[in-house]
């Protein structure tokens, strides 16, 4: 005679066959302590009582996914722009997120308004720097339009005192990323403006110095050559 294995449900107290319980690998007998009927009733009741919380968590999760995808799309788009010109395109999603967090979750560093747009400090049109950490930051759209392709250090001279103070914080942050003092960083930006490169010139420099050679390195090479010339060494 075959004996059917049974178990008492800890919820309703009824004794039922093990097949009336959901499997649970962590229990000694391999099944849940509540029968399927009680389990289903519990799940239905929990879902009803926690529906709003569940929906809110789902909305939050969906928003986080959309934001993460948006950040990734933004980074990839600007990396492609730089790469198309032959400029460094090494910015990662994590680096851009760190920049956004530094500026109060993407607030414009000059106005503290939310919703700053992705901006290159040294414009890609100059043929220098690229889409790299130390050259990107969030900026309000109308300020971006106002600045255009102007040297940021020249543009800020026409702005308010509050914006100038905020600009110094931004410039110091980018200078730190470039391992420069603020004064040296300004010289570097000015050098990039005064020595623009076409896509053809960028390609030539990439062959001559290697694609890994950054504009910062080219600046230091130029500064060293100038110093040697002034000393009469060339």
Backbone as CSV, one residue per row, in Angstrom:
resi,resn,N_x,N_y,N_z,CA_x,CA_y,CA_z,C_x,C_y,C_z
1,UNK,0.856,-1.208,0.000,0.000,0.000,0.000,0.885,1.248,0.000
2,UNK,0.573,2.166,-0.934,1.372,3.389,-1.057,0.787,4.472,-0.149
3,UNK,1.628,5.014,0.751,1.181,6.063,1.677,1.445,7.440,1.064
4,UNK,0.456,8.305,1.059,0.617,9.661,0.541,1.230,10.539,1.619
5,UNK,2.320,11.227,1.277,2.963,12.117,2.241,2.085,13.336,2.464
6,UNK,1.920,13.686,3.714,1.042,14.805,4.048,1.764,15.784,4.975
7,UNK,1.137,16.944,5.120,1.699,17.979,5.989,0.571,18.886,6.449
8,UNK,0.710,19.390,7.664,-0.293,20.308,8.192,0.093,21.741,7.836
9,UNK,-0.842,22.476,7.261,-0.608,23.886,6.908,-0.557,24.718,8.181
10,UNK,0.495,25.522,8.297,0.658,26.355,9.495,-0.283,27.554,9.496
11,UNK,-0.973,27.775,8.389,-1.884,28.918,8.324,-3.319,28.507,8.651
12,UNK,-3.837,27.531,7.900,-5.230,27.126,8.104,-5.378,25.915,9.020
13,UNK,-4.265,25.204,9.263,-4.296,24.059,10.172,-4.738,22.763,9.540
14,UNK,-5.125,22.785,8.268,-5.574,21.569,7.597,-4.384,20.699,7.208
15,UNK,-4.589,19.397,7.244,-3.566,18.451,6.810,-3.818,18.111,5.340
16,UNK,-2.807,18.338,4.533,-2.967,18.147,3.092,-1.769,17.396,2.524
17,UNK,-1.938,16.881,1.302,-0.841,16.198,0.610,0.256,17.213,0.287
18,UNK,1.493,16.733,0.213,2.618,17.639,-0.072,2.462,18.331,-1.423
19,UNK,1.713,17.686,-2.327,1.484,18.303,-3.640,0.613,19.551,-3.539
20,UNK,-0.041,19.732,-2.395,-0.865,20.928,-2.180,-0.052,22.080,-1.591
21,UNK,1.257,21.888,-1.534,2.161,22.930,-1.031,3.175,23.285,-2.126
22,UNK,3.536,24.568,-2.190,4.566,24.975,-3.147,5.930,24.482,-2.680
23,UNK,6.789,24.145,-3.627,8.123,23.677,-3.294,8.967,24.809,-2.707
24,UNK,9.809,24.454,-1.760,10.724,25.423,-1.138,11.993,24.662,-0.736
25,UNK,13.066,24.880,-1.472,14.289,24.089,-1.296,14.938,24.288,0.070
26,UNK,14.652,25.410,0.735,15.315,25.697,2.013,14.659,25.005,3.210
27,UNK,13.457,24.431,3.021,12.774,23.759,4.141,13.191,22.289,4.204
28,UNK,13.027,21.673,5.357,13.465,20.289,5.557,12.715,19.307,4.662
29,UNK,11.397,19.523,4.514,10.607,18.593,3.698,10.482,19.042,2.247
30,UNK,11.112,20.184,1.906,11.132,20.635,0.514,9.914,21.390,0.056
31,UNK,8.995,21.715,0.977,7.802,22.473,0.592,7.581,23.632,1.565
32,UNK,6.740,24.570,1.134,6.425,25.751,1.943,5.597,25.359,3.167
33,UNK,5.627,26.169,4.201,4.861,25.875,5.427,3.379,26.181,5.262
34,UNK,3.018,27.048,4.288,1.619,27.350,4.014,1.185,26.543,2.788
35,UNK,-0.050,26.074,2.772,-0.564,25.369,1.599,-0.762,26.358,0.452
36,UNK,-0.984,25.844,-0.739,-1.126,26.699,-1.918,-2.306,27.656,-1.774
37,UNK,-3.398,27.157,-1.222,-4.588,27.999,-1.051,-4.291,29.189,-0.146
38,UNK,-3.636,28.933,0.979,-3.301,30.010,1.916,-2.239,30.930,1.335
39,UNK,-1.287,30.332,0.636,-0.239,31.132,0.005,-0.825,32.105,-0.999
40,UNK,-1.729,31.603,-1.839,-2.344,32.445,-2.866,-3.192,33.546,-2.242
41,UNK,-3.913,33.198,-1.180,-4.747,34.189,-0.495,-3.877,35.270,0.138
42,UNK,-2.761,34.843,0.725,-1.838,35.796,1.347,-1.241,36.732,0.304
43,UNK,-0.834,36.156,-0.825,-0.227,36.958,-1.886,-1.233,37.960,-2.448
44,UNK,-2.489,37.504,-2.619,-3.530,38.380,-3.143,-3.810,39.526,-2.180
45,UNK,-3.883,39.196,-0.885,-4.144,40.215,0.128,-2.980,41.212,0.212
46,UNK,-1.742,40.681,0.174,-0.561,41.562,0.252,-0.528,42.506,-0.943
47,UNK,-0.815,41.957,-2.126,-0.779,42.782,-3.333,-1.809,43.903,-3.252
48,UNK,-3.006,43.566,-2.719,-4.060,44.567,-2.599,-3.665,45.655,-1.613
49,UNK,-3.108,45.247,-0.473,-2.734,46.199,0.573,-1.511,47.036,0.198
50,UNK,-0.665,46.486,-0.649,0.590,47.173,-0.979,0.650,47.632,-2.433
51,UNK,-0.518,47.660,-3.079,-0.550,47.986,-4.507,0.061,49.347,-4.799
52,UNK,-0.327,50.368,-4.035,0.193,51.712,-4.291,1.704,51.773,-4.076
53,UNK,2.152,51.099,-3.004,3.586,51.069,-2.739,4.321,50.354,-3.867
54,UNK,3.708,49.257,-4.333,4.305,48.499,-5.437,4.390,49.355,-6.697
55,UNK,3.283,50.040,-7.012,3.257,50.878,-8.210,4.263,52.021,-8.111
56,UNK,4.390,52.602,-6.911,5.346,53.688,-6.710,6.771,53.179,-6.895
57,UNK,7.054,52.008,-6.322,8.383,51.418,-6.497,8.662,51.116,-7.965
58,UNK,7.631,50.645,-8.668,7.790,50.335,-10.086,8.031,51.602,-10.892
59,UNK,7.287,52.662,-10.559,7.477,53.942,-11.255,8.877,54.483,-11.010
60,UNK,9.334,54.375,-9.756,10.674,54.845,-9.419,11.739,54.036,-10.170
61,UNK,11.518,52.741,-10.207,12.467,51.862,-10.906,12.502,52.197,-12.399
62,UNK,11.326,52.380,-12.998,11.255,52.712,-14.423,11.931,54.045,-14.706
63,UNK,11.737,55.016,-13.800,12.355,56.333,-13.975,13.875,56.230,-13.898
64,UNK,14.359,55.403,-12.970,15.806,55.223,-12.838,16.390,54.572,-14.086
65,UNK,15.659,53.609,-14.638,16.111,52.943,-15.863,16.154,53.941,-17.015
66,UNK,15.095,54.763,-17.129,15.055,55.763,-18.205,16.186,56.770,-18.053
67,UNK,16.449,57.202,-16.808,17.513,58.166,-16.564,18.868,57.561,-16.892
68,UNK,19.064,56.301,-16.492,20.333,55.631,-16.769,20.530,55.478,-18.282
69,UNK,19.455,55.117,-18.976,19.539,54.975,-20.432,19.807,56.315,-21.093
70,UNK,19.169,57.382,-20.556,19.372,58.721,-21.112,20.823,59.159,-20.943
71,UNK,21.390,58.910,-19.762,22.786,59.271,-19.507,23.707,58.507,-20.445
72,UNK,23.453,57.211,-20.609,24.282,56.391,-21.496,24.184,56.879,-22.935
73,UNK,22.967,57.224,-23.380,22.782,57.727,-24.745,23.527,59.042,-24.946
74,UNK,23.471,59.914,-23.930,24.158,61.207,-24.012,25.660,61.018,-24.135
75,UNK,26.223,60.181,-23.278,27.666,59.926,-23.304,28.082,59.314,-24.635
76,UNK,27.337,58.332,-25.103,27.672,57.674,-26.369,27.601,58.638,-27.544
77,UNK,26.593,59.508,-27.532,26.423,60.488,-28.607,27.621,61.428,-28.692
78,UNK,28.047,61.967,-27.555,29.158,62.922,-27.559,30.503,62.234,-27.768
79,UNK,30.614,60.994,-27.355,31.832,60.236,-27.674,31.947,60.031,-29.182
80,UNK,30.820,59.746,-29.822,30.829,59.563,-31.283,31.220,60.850,-31.990
81,UNK,30.736,61.984,-31.493,31.084,63.277,-32.101,32.584,63.516,-32.051
82,UNK,33.184,63.257,-30.888,34.622,63.467,-30.735,35.411,62.477,-31.586
83,UNK,34.979,61.233,-31.567,35.688,60.190,-32.321,35.658,60.474,-33.813
84,UNK,34.556,61.026,-34.292,34.427,61.358,-35.709,35.469,62.384,-36.128
85,UNK,35.862,63.259,-35.202,36.875,64.281,-35.476,38.288,63.763,-35.237
86,UNK,38.402,62.561,-34.681,39.719,62.022,-34.361,40.210,62.426,-32.987
87,UNK,39.312,63.002,-32.182,39.670,63.438,-30.831,39.402,62.321,-29.820
88,UNK,40.040,62.383,-28.651,39.782,61.384,-27.613,38.291,61.311,-27.271
89,UNK,37.790,60.101,-27.124,36.374,59.885,-26.815,36.290,58.791,-25.762
90,UNK,36.765,59.117,-24.575,36.920,58.107,-23.523,35.983,58.293,-22.333
91,UNK,35.072,59.251,-22.410,34.181,59.506,-21.273,33.305,58.285,-21.006
92,UNK,33.221,57.893,-19.744,32.363,56.773,-19.356,31.093,57.295,-18.686
93,UNK,30.097,56.441,-18.615,28.846,56.804,-17.941,29.122,57.144,-16.485
94,UNK,29.977,56.362,-15.843,30.302,56.607,-14.435,30.968,57.968,-14.245
95,UNK,31.876,58.345,-15.147,32.555,59.642,-15.039,31.566,60.789,-15.207
96,UNK,30.643,60.656,-16.156,29.643,61.706,-16.359,28.693,61.779,-15.166
97,UNK,28.314,60.632,-14.611,27.459,60.627,-13.426,28.166,61.297,-12.252
98,UNK,29.449,61.037,-12.086,30.213,61.672,-11.008,30.234,63.184,-11.177
99,UNK,30.344,63.641,-12.428,30.326,65.080,-12.700,28.961,65.667,-12.353
100,UNK,27.905,64.973,-12.736,26.547,65.438,-12.422,26.330,65.490,-10.915
101,UNK,26.796,64.477,-10.193,26.641,64.452,-8.739,27.405,65.604,-8.093
102,UNK,28.589,65.895,-8.624,29.393,66.989,-8.072,28.639,68.307,-8.178
103,UNK,27.948,68.503,-9.290,27.185,69.736,-9.496,25.714,69.540,-9.130
104,UNK,25.476,68.993,-7.942,24.115,68.872,-7.387,23.160,68.185,-8.359
105,UNK,23.495,66.954,-8.730,22.636,66.144,-9.600,22.346,66.810,-10.938
106,UNK,23.372,67.403,-11.530,23.227,67.951,-12.874,22.795,69.393,-12.936
107,UNK,22.789,70.095,-11.806,22.431,71.517,-11.819,23.524,72.316,-12.522
108,UNK,23.133,73.381,-13.181,24.101,74.252,-13.848,25.018,74.864,-12.791
109,UNK,26.343,74.742,-12.937,27.257,75.267,-11.921,27.256,76.790,-11.821
110,UNK,26.759,77.474,-12.856,26.761,78.941,-12.822,25.481,79.514,-12.231
111,UNK,24.361,78.835,-12.445,23.073,79.370,-11.988,22.415,78.510,-10.909
112,UNK,22.912,77.299,-10.732,22.344,76.315,-9.797,20.942,75.877,-10.201
113,UNK,20.553,76.155,-11.439,19.264,75.693,-11.954,19.385,74.231,-12.370
114,UNK,18.308,73.485,-12.176,18.314,72.069,-12.548,18.217,71.919,-14.065
115,UNK,18.588,70.744,-14.536,18.425,70.446,-15.961,19.516,70.979,-16.856
116,UNK,20.752,71.017,-16.353,21.852,71.476,-17.192,22.097,70.537,-18.363
117,UNK,22.499,71.111,-19.507,22.776,70.324,-20.700,24.254,69.939,-20.759
118,UNK,24.548,68.856,-21.435,25.925,68.386,-21.621,26.701,69.431,-22.421
119,UNK,27.855,69.830,-21.910,28.638,70.875,-22.575,30.126,70.541,-22.512
120,UNK,30.842,70.877,-23.596,32.301,70.766,-23.621,32.892,72.124,-23.242
121,UNK,33.819,72.152,-22.301,34.461,73.409,-21.912,35.322,73.917,-23.059
122,UNK,36.177,73.060,-23.587,36.934,73.367,-24.803,36.118,72.809,-25.962
123,UNK,35.576,73.669,-26.820,34.698,73.194,-27.897,35.392,72.184,-28.808
124,UNK,34.660,71.186,-29.244,35.227,70.206,-30.172,35.652,70.875,-31.474
125,UNK,34.987,71.979,-31.816,35.303,72.679,-33.064,36.707,73.273,-33.061
126,UNK,37.310,73.420,-31.888,38.697,73.907,-31.823,39.682,72.813,-32.221
127,UNK,39.226,71.573,-32.215,40.116,70.470,-32.557,41.001,70.029,-31.414
128,UNK,40.520,70.237,-30.182,41.326,69.869,-29.013,40.469,69.218,-27.927
129,UNK,41.146,68.581,-27.005,40.590,67.945,-25.807,39.718,66.738,-26.136
130,UNK,38.462,66.947,-26.531,37.576,65.836,-26.847,36.517,65.599,-25.784
131,UNK,35.840,64.477,-25.891,34.821,64.104,-24.911,35.500,63.256,-23.846
132,UNK,36.068,63.935,-22.886,36.848,63.290,-21.822,36.513,63.949,-20.488
133,UNK,36.756,63.222,-19.402,36.562,63.820,-18.082,37.508,65.010,-17.975
134,UNK,37.072,66.066,-17.368,37.885,67.274,-17.284,37.572,68.257,-18.392
135,UNK,36.664,67.871,-19.321,36.268,68.810,-20.370,34.756,68.843,-20.554
136,UNK,34.022,68.229,-19.650,32.566,68.195,-19.784,31.897,68.609,-18.474
137,UNK,30.752,69.242,-18.598,30.011,69.719,-17.426,28.597,70.089,-17.849
138,UNK,27.649,70.189,-16.916,26.284,70.587,-17.257,26.160,72.110,-17.313
139,UNK,25.432,72.606,-18.297,25.259,74.057,-18.452,23.854,74.343,-18.965
140,UNK,23.241,75.390,-18.429,21.919,75.789,-18.895,21.950,76.128,-20.385
141,UNK,20.874,75.745,-21.079,20.819,75.920,-22.524,21.044,77.348,-22.986
142,UNK,20.429,78.314,-22.301,20.561,79.705,-22.751,21.978,80.234,-22.544
143,UNK,22.686,79.699,-21.544,24.083,80.087,-21.354,24.961,79.435,-22.415
144,UNK,24.602,78.232,-22.789,25.321,77.533,-23.848,25.227,78.316,-25.151
145,UNK,24.021,78.809,-25.450,23.816,79.612,-26.655,24.612,80.904,-26.567
146,UNK,24.613,81.526,-25.399,25.352,82.772,-25.197,26.851,82.569,-25.383
147,UNK,27.373,81.461,-24.863,28.811,81.206,-24.945,29.231,80.796,-26.348
148,UNK,28.434,79.944,-26.974,28.775,79.476,-28.311,30.140,78.811,-28.336
149,UNK,30.986,79.246,-29.263,32.346,78.695,-29.393,33.380,79.621,-28.754
150,UNK,32.905,80.578,-27.950,33.803,81.543,-27.310,34.642,80.872,-26.228
151,UNK,35.847,81.378,-26.037,36.694,80.918,-24.934,35.956,81.205,-23.624
152,UNK,35.672,80.188,-22.813,34.912,80.399,-21.572,35.535,81.445,-20.651
153,UNK,36.878,81.506,-20.611,37.542,82.475,-19.738,37.332,83.909,-20.223
154,UNK,37.118,84.086,-21.511,36.827,85.416,-22.053,35.342,85.727,-21.910
155,UNK,34.523,84.717,-22.148,33.075,84.900,-22.065,32.644,85.322,-20.669
156,UNK,33.221,84.722,-19.637,32.772,84.958,-18.262,33.068,86.381,-17.795
157,UNK,33.984,87.059,-18.448,34.325,88.430,-18.049,33.139,89.376,-18.202
158,UNK,32.185,89.014,-19.057,31.016,89.858,-19.285,29.822,89.451,-18.415
159,UNK,30.020,88.474,-17.543,28.925,87.973,-16.727,28.893,88.645,-15.354
160,UNK,27.879,88.321,-14.569,27.713,88.915,-13.239,28.782,88.400,-12.286
161,UNK,28.942,89.097,-11.169,29.952,88.697,-10.182,29.638,87.321,-9.593
162,UNK,28.354,87.048,-9.368,27.971,85.734,-8.838,28.342,84.624,-9.820
163,UNK,28.084,84.874,-11.098,28.420,83.870,-12.113,29.927,83.695,-12.233
164,UNK,30.670,84.774,-12.060,32.131,84.686,-12.103,32.651,83.823,-10.961
165,UNK,32.074,84.010,-9.776,32.489,83.204,-8.621,32.185,81.723,-8.858
166,UNK,30.998,81.457,-9.384,30.610,80.072,-9.665,31.472,79.480,-10.776
167,UNK,31.814,80.318,-11.743,32.669,79.864,-12.847,34.034,79.425,-12.326
168,UNK,34.558,80.138,-11.344,35.863,79.778,-10.779,35.828,78.391,-10.140
169,UNK,34.706,78.070,-9.499,34.557,76.735,-8.909,34.576,75.679,-10.018
170,UNK,33.839,75.954,-11.094,33.811,75.040,-12.240,35.204,74.868,-12.839
171,UNK,35.883,75.988,-13.081,37.207,75.940,-13.701,38.212,75.202,-12.819
172,UNK,38.124,75.410,-11.509,39.026,74.707,-10.592,38.762,73.203,-10.616
173,UNK,37.495,72.836,-10.730,37.132,71.415,-10.808,37.737,70.782,-12.060
174,UNK,37.602,71.450,-13.205,38.137,70.918,-14.459,39.663,70.941,-14.462
175,UNK,40.248,71.973,-13.847,41.712,72.057,-13.752,42.254,70.894,-12.929
176,UNK,41.548,70.570,-11.867,41.963,69.451,-11.015,41.983,68.151,-11.802
177,UNK,40.969,67.946,-12.628,40.905,66.750,-13.459,42.068,66.698,-14.452
178,UNK,42.560,67.876,-14.850,43.658,67.945,-15.822,45.022,68.024,-15.144
179,UNK,45.027,67.882,-13.812,46.276,67.961,-13.031,46.996,69.293,-13.241
180,UNK,46.234,70.368,-13.221,46.785,71.707,-13.422,46.277,72.648,-12.340
181,UNK,47.026,73.711,-12.135,46.513,74.798,-11.308,45.502,75.562,-12.152
182,UNK,44.706,76.404,-11.524,43.716,77.178,-12.272,44.398,78.088,-13.283
183,UNK,45.519,78.699,-12.889,46.255,79.591,-13.789,46.777,78.828,-14.998
184,UNK,47.352,77.658,-14.748,47.893,76.852,-15.846,46.780,76.334,-16.736
185,UNK,45.642,76.009,-16.144,44.508,75.523,-16.924,44.007,76.607,-17.871
186,UNK,43.979,77.842,-17.403,43.555,78.946,-18.272,44.539,79.119,-19.425
187,UNK,45.835,79.001,-19.138,46.841,79.087,-20.209,46.622,77.974,-21.237
188,UNK,46.313,76.803,-20.728,46.077,75.650,-21.603,44.870,75.891,-22.508
189,UNK,43.773,76.380,-21.941,42.566,76.658,-22.729,42.861,77.727,-23.774
190,UNK,43.595,78.768,-23.389,43.965,79.822,-24.336,44.816,79.255,-25.470
191,UNK,45.740,78.344,-25.133,46.599,77.729,-26.148,45.760,76.930,-27.139
192,UNK,44.765,76.200,-26.636,43.884,75.429,-27.519,43.133,76.348,-28.477
193,UNK,42.685,77.491,-27.962,41.968,78.451,-28.807,42.891,79.028,-29.868
194,UNK,44.130,79.320,-29.496,45.085,79.949,-30.410,45.703,78.971,-31.410
195,UNK,45.531,77.674,-31.152,46.112,76.660,-32.032,45.055,75.640,-32.461
196,UNK,44.012,76.124,-33.128,42.941,75.205,-33.538,43.452,74.208,-34.585
197,UNK,42.801,73.057,-34.646,43.199,72.034,-35.605,41.994,71.556,-36.421
198,UNK,42.245,71.310,-37.680,41.231,70.700,-38.526,41.276,69.190,-38.306
199,UNK,40.292,68.487,-38.844,40.276,67.029,-38.725,41.530,66.432,-39.363
200,UNK,41.984,67.042,-40.455,43.200,66.557,-41.128,44.427,66.744,-40.240
201,UNK,44.516,67.897,-39.581,45.650,68.155,-38.688,45.618,67.229,-37.467
202,UNK,44.420,66.951,-36.978,44.285,66.021,-35.853,44.795,64.644,-36.259
203,UNK,44.417,64.208,-37.471,44.855,62.904,-37.971,46.376,62.856,-38.095
204,UNK,46.972,63.948,-38.561,48.433,64.007,-38.697,49.112,63.918,-37.331
205,UNK,48.571,64.642,-36.358,49.143,64.598,-35.003,48.975,63.210,-34.376
206,UNK,47.854,62.550,-34.685,47.632,61.206,-34.148,48.662,60.218,-34.691
207,UNK,49.056,60.425,-35.950,50.088,59.571,-36.543,51.450,59.912,-35.947
208,UNK,51.697,61.194,-35.777,53.003,61.657,-35.291,53.229,61.332,-33.817
209,UNK,52.229,61.610,-32.999,52.385,61.453,-31.549,51.657,60.230,-30.972
210,UNK,50.767,59.650,-31.762,49.963,58.534,-31.262,48.574,59.005,-30.867
211,UNK,47.573,58.166,-31.068,46.187,58.548,-30.777,45.944,58.783,-29.291
212,UNK,46.802,58.235,-28.455,46.638,58.401,-27.004,47.202,59.727,-26.500
213,UNK,47.855,60.467,-27.388,48.447,61.749,-26.985,47.339,62.801,-26.880
214,UNK,47.124,63.319,-25.689,46.043,64.280,-25.458,46.479,65.699,-25.786
215,UNK,45.506,66.596,-25.843,45.816,68.009,-26.069,46.620,68.582,-24.916
216,UNK,46.401,68.068,-23.714,47.191,68.514,-22.562,48.664,68.199,-22.799
217,UNK,48.943,66.999,-23.307,50.329,66.617,-23.588,50.916,67.462,-24.709
218,UNK,50.115,67.744,-25.733,50.583,68.602,-26.826,50.892,70.002,-26.312
219,UNK,50.074,70.467,-25.385,50.307,71.788,-24.784,51.638,71.810,-24.053
220,UNK,51.908,70.769,-23.260,53.173,70.723,-22.519,54.365,70.599,-23.469
221,UNK,54.201,69.858,-24.546,55.273,69.755,-25.547,55.552,71.125,-26.145
222,UNK,54.484,71.839,-26.493,54.620,73.179,-27.062,55.281,74.129,-26.077
223,UNK,54.874,74.047,-24.802,55.451,74.922,-23.773,56.934,74.623,-23.584
224,UNK,57.302,73.346,-23.645,58.700,72.960,-23.477,59.542,73.456,-24.645
225,UNK,59.022,73.305,-25.856,59.743,73.783,-27.043,59.924,75.295,-26.985
226,UNK,58.885,76.006,-26.577,58.969,77.470,-26.467,60.012,77.878,-25.435
227,UNK,60.060,77.164,-24.314,61.033,77.479,-23.264,62.458,77.250,-23.752
228,UNK,62.659,76.173,-24.506,63.996,75.878,-25.046,64.409,76.942,-26.054
229,UNK,63.462,77.358,-26.885,63.760,78.400,-27.871,64.147,79.704,-27.189
230,UNK,63.389,80.060,-26.150,63.685,81.300,-25.432,65.056,81.245,-24.770
231,UNK,65.464,80.029,-24.401,66.781,79.870,-23.772,67.895,79.770,-24.804
232,UNK,67.510,79.826,-26.087,68.511,79.769,-27.150,68.981,78.374,-27.469
233,UNK,68.195,77.377,-27.075,68.607,75.996,-27.305,68.232,75.465,-28.664
234,UNK,67.358,76.165,-29.387,66.947,75.714,-30.719,67.184,76.812,-31.741
